[in-house]
Amino acid sequence: MKHIAIFASGTGSNALAIAQHFADSPVATVKIALSNRANAAVHDKMKLAGVPTVTFSREQWTQGDEILNVLRAYDIDLIVLAGFLSIIPESIINAYERRIINIHPSLLPRHGGPGMWGHHVHQAVIDAGDTQSGISIHYVTTEVDGGEIIFQASCPVMPDDTPDTLAERIHDLEHTHFPAVIEELLNTL
């Protein structure tokens, strides 16, 4: 059985979808969720799913050693970023090379990089006049949103879309595809 750690900063809807997907799975289980925000709603969602959570400080994050100790204590095989808004320290990337994945709410390489998250991405897609958007699941490297793409799925951008209406379709894609892609990837580890 493989062990997953989820890093999340916000509402935790993707984290919950992943935890529910693996709740009775013979393949893997979500062992822990880590957050850089004590008041993030992900803590409540993970509690409902029976997954322990840890909040860490900026200093703990920057140094990375305490985070690595937590990951080792839970025997983590794969780190999944699910709405996590901090840059991953190089020490963690090196320790989990090709075992950290992220989901981005656009079709990378379009609308990726620093500052491109959530509403900002959806607004950039609309402002660019893109007719398609979607999700990109990719490996995490030291280049923000620059890691190898594992999977993409698309949806149309409607002429009357707002960032919120586009976000709804993107969330549907995330919840449908992210857990399945994680499971496929775990089968190769």
GIBELQUI-V502742 format. One record per pair of residues at least 4 apart in sequence whose ideal C-beta (glycine too) atoms are under 8 Angstrom apart, sorted by the first residue. I is the first residue (numbers start at 1). GAP is how many residues later the second one is. Records with the same first field share a line. If there is no record, write none. Layout:
I = GAP  GAP
This chain:
1 = 25  26  27  28
2 = 25  26  27  75  76  184  187
3 = 25  26  28  71  72  73  74  75
4 = 14  18  24  25  26  27  72  73  74  75  76  178  182
5 = 25  26  27  28  29  66  69  71  73  74  75
6 = 9  12  13  24  26  27  28  36  40  45  73  74  75  76
7 = 26  27  28  72  73  74  75  77  79
8 = 4  6  7  25  26  27  32  34  73  74  75  76
9 = 26  27  28  31  33  74  75  76  77
10 = 27  30  31  32  73  75  108
11 = 29  30  31  34  72
12 = 4  21  28  29  30  31  32  33  34  70  71
13 = 4  32  70  158  161  162
14 = 4  68  69  89  160  161  164
15 = 4  15  18  27  30  31  67  68
16 = 4  29  30  32  33
17 = 4  157  158  161  162
18 = 4  12  62  64  160  161  164
19 = 4  11  14  26  27  30  31  32
20 = 29  159
21 = 4  158  159  161  162
22 = 5  6  7  8  157  160  161
23 = 6  26
25 = 4  158
27 = 156  159  160
28 = 49  50  154  155  158
30 = 16  19  21
31 = 20  21  43  44  45
32 = 19  20  21  22  38  42  44
33 = 9  10  13  18  19  20  21
34 = 19  20  21  22  33  36
35 = 5  7  8  18  19  20  21
36 = 19  20  22  25  48  49  50
37 = 18
38 = 5  17
41 = 4
42 = 4  11  41
43 = 4  10  12
44 = 4
45 = 4
46 = 5  6  7
47 = 4  6
54 = 16
56 = 4  5  10  11
57 = 4
58 = 4
59 = 4
60 = 6  7
61 = 6  25  28
62 = 27
63 = 26
64 = 4  25  26  27  28
65 = 4  26
66 = 4
67 = 4  22  25
68 = 4  23  24  27
69 = 4
70 = 4
71 = 5  8  21  24  25
72 = 4
76 = 20
77 = 22  109  112
78 = 18  21  22  23  104  107  108  111
79 = 13  17  20  21  22  61
80 = 20  21  102
81 = 7  19  20  21  22  59
82 = 21  96
83 = 35
84 = 18
85 = 32
87 = 57
88 = 4  5  12  52
89 = 4
90 = 4  52
91 = 4
92 = 4  8
93 = 4  7  47  48  49
96 = 4
98 = 41
99 = 90
100 = 39  40
101 = 36  37  38  39  49  81  84
102 = 35  36  37  38  43  45
103 = 32  33  34  71  75
104 = 4  8  12  17  31  32  33  34  41
105 = 12  13  16  17  28  30  62  65  69
106 = 4  5  6  10  15  18  19  27  28  29  30
107 = 4  25  26  27  28  29  45  47
108 = 4  28  30  37  41  44
109 = 36  37
110 = 15  18  20
111 = 5  10  13  14  17
112 = 4  24  32  33  34
113 = 31  32  33
114 = 30
115 = 5
116 = 4  5  8  29
117 = 4
118 = 4  49
119 = 4  44  45  48
120 = 4
121 = 4
122 = 4  11  41  42  44  45  48
123 = 4  40
124 = 4
125 = 5  8  32  41
126 = 4  31  35  36  37  40
130 = 27
131 = 25  26
132 = 22  23  24  25
133 = 21  22  24  33  36  37
134 = 18  19  20  21  36  39
135 = 16  17  18  35  38  39  42  43
136 = 9  13  15  16
137 = 12  13  14  15  40  41  44
138 = 7  9  10  11  12
139 = 8  9  11
140 = 7
141 = 5  6
143 = 4
150 = 31  35
151 = 26  30
153 = 20  23  24
154 = 19
155 = 14  15  17  18
157 = 4  9
158 = 7  8
160 = 5
161 = 4  5
162 = 4
163 = 4
164 = 4
165 = 4
166 = 4
167 = 4
168 = 4
169 = 4
170 = 4
171 = 4
172 = 4
173 = 4
174 = 4
175 = 4
176 = 4
177 = 4
178 = 4
179 = 4
180 = 4
181 = 4
182 = 4
183 = 4
184 = 4
185 = 4
